Amino acid sequence: MTVAVAHRSEHDLLGDRDVPAEAYWGIHSLRATENFPITGTSISAYPHLIEALAAVKEAAARANEELGLLEPEKAMAIVAACREIRAGKLHDQFVVDVIQGGAGTSTNMNANEVVANRALELLGRAKGDYQYLHPNEDVNLGQSTNDVYPTAVKVATVFAVRELLKAMAVLQDAFAAKAFEFRDVLKMGRTQLQDAVPMTLGQEFSAYAVMLDEDRSRLAEAVELIHEINLGATAIGTGLNAPAGYAESARRHLAAITGLPLVTAANLVEATQDCGAFVQMSGVLKRIAVKLSKSCNDLRLLSSGPRAGLNEINLPPVQAGSSIMPGKVNPVIPEVVNQVAFEVIGNDVTITMAAEAGQLQLNAFEPIILHSLSESITHLRTACLTLAERCVTGITANTEVLRAAVENSIGLVTALNPHIGYTAATDIAKEALATGRGVAELVLEKGLLPAERLAALLRPEVIAGSGTPQAV
């Protein structure tokens, strides 16, 4: 038996449509869901964005009331509805697809309708009774999608980046802890995949920690640019339909609501069309991805084997590696982080093209910028936490394998060169290479150094320069 669903009728410039009576979204959101069945992912999947949209609408309502443009009763209802949304309610009512035409208009309309209908309920009215409180005339008063949407995207990005920075710190600490643990573990360094000179495993892991520390600094710098907003610009930056004082009042309220040191752009016409801050942010995310992927490549190489590879470290086994090869365990955690990095690099290309494709006074492609930027930030965050918790913290060293590689490596000659002379070192290198015997063994056999002296020179803190990993 089919159960009839109650509807309400709503009107827009194209005509009338029935909307489910219980829905907080309205006719504009309905048309958007029909027009943009692109990803199957609605904006409700981006809680930071929903909360940012509610914060912008709350700030606008406060500013409009302050300037005498919005009745106190309406303003109070709008503010209350926005606070509920910021607290996590009604997120499922944000139904439009994240990728959409219209420069984000559908997202803004969706927000206007949800806020308006919840505010109507708080006023004791029915959803859709827009004569008492209207999505466009009241909730969107003094605003345009073209200043609301980019402002909300920036606020959402700041909060998402804060979470990424914390996750990167967790991974950095995990690498730093291993650097300290492995500070006395001697191994061979490699350049171009060939034996180079000795180092400690601690120094190797310290480098990964330092790379993350550097990237955290660059990310913190990039997010500062995201604090500049164009709220009050309305359609193209001229502030049409926004009264004098509105931009500053809305900015002040939004800063108070979010706790962010937001600033209004000096030139709102420029700010409304320019996506440069998003391009720079994406570039830093790409930098993080590239370096993180390089570190994961190293972990896979160092753990290769266990018998036919380098076998210098052991990654913690987290799952069976093969449906056909019993006992096989694969480096699946570094592999998944590699794939996240590939995605971030691709997203950077998308953001670059979308920013470049803006024309005249507006960039119509900020929805794909939001989608790509959000995916990069969110996936890098989870990748960092996964790599730290499921891999790095459980890494162990195969110290005997590492030590044997040093003792048998021709590269050891370079470290002994100042003590036995270049000519003798060259002869030792040639003989070791020809016979397969160890450098240390040949040095002792030929009496070039006493055993005690050789042992002292082969101590990690001597042969590797320093047994103490660089502080991070």
N, C-alpha and C positions, 0 to 999 in steps of 0.2 A: 504494500500500500504506500503510495506517495504522500508524504506529509507536506501540506502547503506551507510555504514560508511567507511570513508577513513582509510587506514591502512598504516603503514610502516613496513618493514621487519627488524628484528634484529636477531643476531646470538649469540649463546653461545656454550659451549662444547657439548651440546646435539643436536644441530642443529639450524634450523631457525624457527622463529615464527612471526606471524603478531601481531602487537601491534597497538591499535587505534592511528591514526596520531596525535591527539590532546593531547594524554596522555603525561605527563611528566615522568611517570614511564616507565620502559622498560621490557625486556624479563625476567630478573631475578625476578622482582616483579610479573610479570604475572605467572610464574611457582609457585611462593610462594602462590599466591592466590588460585591456583588450588590444591596445596599440603596440605594446612592448613586451611580448612574450619571449624575451631574448634569452636570459640566463636561467630563469626559474628561481633566481635568488632575489628576494624582496629586500628593500632597505631595512627591514626589521632585523636582518642578519648583521647589521652594523649598529650595535647599541650605542657606541660613542656618537655616531651621527644623529641618531634619534634624540639622545639627550642634549646634543648641541643645538638641534633644531628647536627643541622645547626651551632651551635657555635663551635663544635669540628671540623667540616669540614672547617669552616672559619679559625680557629686557625691553622689547618694543612696546609692550602693553604698559609697563611702568613709565617709560618715557612719554608715551602718548597721554597717559593720565596726568603726569607732571606738567605737561604743556597745555593741559585743558582740552585735549582733543578727544578723549575717551572717558565716558562716564565712569565714575568710581566703581559702581556695581559691576559693570562689564569688565573693567580692568581686574577687579578682585577675582572674578570667576575665571578669566583667562589665566591669571597668575596661578590660581589654585590648580587648574587643569595641567598647566605646564609643569608644576612641581610634582604632580602625580606621575607624569610621563618621565621626568628626570629621575624619579624614584624607582622606575622600572615597570610602571603600569602601562597598559594599552599598546605596548610595542608591537603586538601581533596585528594591530590595526594599520600599521604602515606597510601597505600591500604592493606598492608599485615596484616594478623591476629596477634594480640598481642601474642598469644601462638603459638609457632612455633618450629620445630626442627632446629638444626644447630647452637645453641648457640647465636642466634641473627643475623646470617649472612643475612637472608632475610631482616631484618630491615636495616642493614647497606647498602645492595645493593639497597634497595628502596631509601634510602637517597642519595646514590651516583648518581643514575639515575635521580632523580628529580633535584638535584643541577646541574648535567651536562647538562641536557636538557634546564634548564632555563638559564644557563650560555651560552650555544650555541645561544639561542635567543638573548641574550644581545650582543653577538659577531656578530649578523646578519646572523647566520646560522640556518639551519632547525633542528628541534628535530631529534635525531637519527644520525646526521652527526658526529659520534664519531671520525672520523679521525682528526677532528679539536680540539676536547676536549673530552676525554674519561672518563667514570664513574670510571673505575678501575685505569687506568694508570695515570690520572691527579687528579681527586677528591679524590681518595683513596690512593694517593701517600704516601709511607712511613707508611702506616697504615695496620691494620688487624681488622676484626670484634672483635677480642679478646681483643683489647685495646680501640677501638672506642666505642663499645656497653657498657661495664661496666662504662667507663668514662661518657658517656652521661646519663646513668641511675643514676649515683651519682649526677651529676649536676642537673638533673631533680628532684631528691629526695630532695636535699637541698632546692630548691625553693618551692616545695610542702610542706615541713615541716615548712618553714617560714609562710606559710598561715595557717597551722594547729596551730602553736603557737599563732598566732593572734586570731584565733577563740577560742582557749582555754582561752585566756585572757578575751575575751568578756563574756564567760560563768562564769569565775571566778569572774569578776566584778558584774555579775548579782546575784550570790550567796552572795557575800560580801555586796551588797546593801540590800538584804533581811535580812542578819545577823544584819545589823545596824537597819533596820526597826523593827525587832522583838526582839530587845535587852532586852526589859522589859516584854516580854510575857512569863509567867511562864508555865511550862509543866512538865510532868513526863518523865524522861529518862528510857530507857528499856535495859535490857541485857537478851539475850536468849528469847526475846519476852515477858519477865515478867517484872512487875514493878520494877524499881531500885530506883533511888533517883531523886529529882527534878533538873531541869536545865532550861535554857531559850531556846525558839525556836531560838533565835539569835545564841546561842552557837551551836545548831544543824546545822544551815545553814553555820555558820562560818567554821565548820569542812569540809563541801563540798568545800568551797572556798580554804581552806588550802591544801586539797588533790590535787586540780587542780594546785595550785602554785608549789607544790612539783613535780608533774609530768611534768610541763613545764620545770623545771630545769633539770630533768633527760633527757627529750627529747633534750634540747639544748646541753647537754653533748654528747648524742649519735650521733647527727648530725655532731659534730666535726670530728668524725672518717670518715665520708662520704667525707670529703674534700681531702682525700688521693686518688690519681688516678694512673693509670698505662699507661697513654698515652705515646706512644713511646716504649712500650713493644713488639709490633707487635704480632706475632703468639703465642709464649709461654713465653715471658719475656726476651728473649735474644736480642731483638732489631734488628733481622735480617731484612735487606732491609731498615732500617732507618739509615741515616748517623749520624756520630758523631755530637752531639749538637742538634739533632732534638728533643729529649724528652724535654730538658729544654726550647728550643725555643717554642715548641708547648704548653707546660705548661704555659709559660709566656704570650703568646698571649691569651690562653683560660682564664686565670685569668683576663686579661685586658678586654676581651669581656664580661665575666659574672659578673665581680666585686667580685668574690669569692677568698678567700685566699687558692687557691689550691696548693697542694704539691705533688711532685712525690714520689711514694713509694720507700723506701730505697732498697728493693729487688723486682725487677719487675717479676721475676719468681714466687715468693711467691704471689705477689699481683694479678697475672693473674689467679691463681687457687683458691684463698681464698675469700670466701663470708662471712667472719666473721662479717664484719661491717654491712651487711644486716641483719644477724641473730640478732645482738645486737639491731639494730634499731627496728626490728620487735618485739623483746622482750619488749622494752619500749612501743611500741604501744599497745601490749597486756596488759601491766600494766595499761596504761591509760584506755583501754577498760574495764578491770575488775573493776576498781574503779569507773568509770563513770556509769557502769551498777549497781553497788552496790548503788550508790546515787539515781539512778532511781528507784530501788526496794524500797528504803526508801520513795521516793515521792509517789509511788503507795500505800504503806502501810498507810502512814500518811493521805492520802486523801481518803482512803477507806470508803465506806458508800453509800450515805450520812447519812443514819440512822442506818444501821446495821454494821458499821465498826468503825474505829478509829475517822474519821471525824475531825481530828485536823487541817488540812489545806484544802484549796480549790484550785484545779488546774483550770486555766482558761478553760472554755468549748470552744472547737474549732470545734466540729462537733457532729452530732447526733450519739449516741452510739449503737443503735440497730435497726434492721429492724422489730423486733417483740415487743420490750418492750418500750412503749412510755415514753419519759422523761429521759431515761437512757443516761448518759454521761460517756465515758470511758477515762482513762488516756493514750490516744493514743500517745502523744508525748514521754513520758518516755518509752512506749512500743517499739516505733520504734528505740529509742536509744539503748534499750536492744538488739534488733536484730542486729544493727550495731556492737555492742560489740561481739555478738556471731560470726559474720562474721570475725571480726578482730582476734579473738582467733583461728578460723579455718585457717585463712590465715597464722597465725604464725606457725601452724603445717606444712602447705604446704612449707613455706619458709625454715623451719628447715630441712625437708626431701630433698628439692631441693639442699640446701647447702651441706648436708651430701653426696648426690649422686654424687658429682663431683669426677672425676677420673684423676689421674696423673696431667698433666700440665694445665688442663682447666675444668671449670664447664660448662657443656652444657645446664644447666637448668636455666640460668639467665632470659630467657623470662618469666617463671612462677613466678620467684622472683619479676621481675618488675611489672607484672600484680597484684600479691597479695599485694605487698608493696604499689603500687599506689592506689589500692582500699581501703586499710586500712587507708591510710593517707587522701585521699579525702573524704571518708565516715565519718571518725571521725570528720573532719573539718565541714562538713555540719550538722552532728549530734549535735555538740557543738553549732553551731549557731542556729539551730532549737530549741534545748532545751532552750537556753537563751531567744530567741525572742518569741517563741510560748508557753512557759510554765513558766519558772522561774520568769520572770519579772512580770507576772500577778498573782502570788500566793498570796493568802490572808490567814490570820489566823483566826480560830474560837476560839477567846480568852476565851469566857465563857466555852466552852467545855474543853479547856486546863486547865483552872483554877479549874474547878469542879473536874477534874481528879486528880489534885494535892491534893485538900482538902479531897478527898475521898480515896486517896490511902494509903495503909499500909506503903508504902515507905516513907511517910512523917515522920514517927516515927524516921527513921534514922537521919534526919536533926534535930529533937528535942531532940534526945538522950543526947547530952552534957548538955542540959538545964533542963531536968526533971529526968535524971538518967536512967540507963539501966533497972532496975527492973520495974520502973513505965512505961517506954517505952514499955517493953515486955507485961505488963498487958493491956496497951492501944491497942497494936497491936492485941492481942488475942480477946479483946472485939469488936474492930472494925471489925475484920474478922468474928466474930460470929454473930454480929447484923447488919452489913452493914452500920453502922453509920460512920460518918467522924471522922478522927483522931483529927482535930482541935476542932470539936464540943465536943468530949469526954475530951480533955485536959481542955477546959474551964469549962465544967460541974463539973469536979473533982477538980477544983481550982488549978491545977498544975502550971498554968501560968496566970497572969492577961491578959486581952484582949489586952491592949496596947502593952505589951511585946510580945505576940504571933503575933500580926499584924506586929510588927517590924521584928520578926524573919522570917516571911513569905514573906518579901520584896524580889523581884527577885535578887537584888544584894547581899543579905545575904544568902538566901536559895540555890542559884545556884552558889555561890562562887564569881561570877562577872557578872554584867549585861552588861559589855562591851565585845563584841565579839573580838576574837584575830585578830589583824591587819594582813592583807595579802597584 
